[in-house]
Amino acid sequence: MGRAALLAFAAGIILKMFLFDLMVADGHSMHPTVESGTILVINRLQYGFRFPGQKNYIVRWAAPKPGEVVVFYTPSGDLAVKRCETILEGNSFLALGDNTIQSYDSRSYGPIPMENTVGRALGFK
């Protein structure tokens, strides 16, 4: 029993570090698509692979597509959930909240470098 629990714990840590992550949405910038308090599952491998704690991707195989709900770090270092609006030349994208009246997004802080992406929020169109 103890060995099975240890293996399950190790598998959970590996999944969280490399494949999927969980976060709780905070704020109203993505209303009505993502309500504040919603638990989000983040696909960390959607856009590439990087080691935990590293900023740069070791291998990047995709970029956010317009319409995808993306989790990324803002220029100030805050974690944000927004919709990819447009891909820009120079490996960056514009991210806008669905609730344009209450959204602090690329209209305020500019384009997001691809390296700032954490992953794609699953289950949203």
Secondary structure, 3 states (H helix, E strand, C coil): CHHHHHHHHHHHHHHHHHHEEEEECCCCCCCCCCCCCCEEEEECCCCEECCCCCCCCCEECCCCCCCCEEEEECCCCCEEEEEEEEEECCCEEEEECCCCCCCCCHHHHCCEEHHHEEEEECCCC
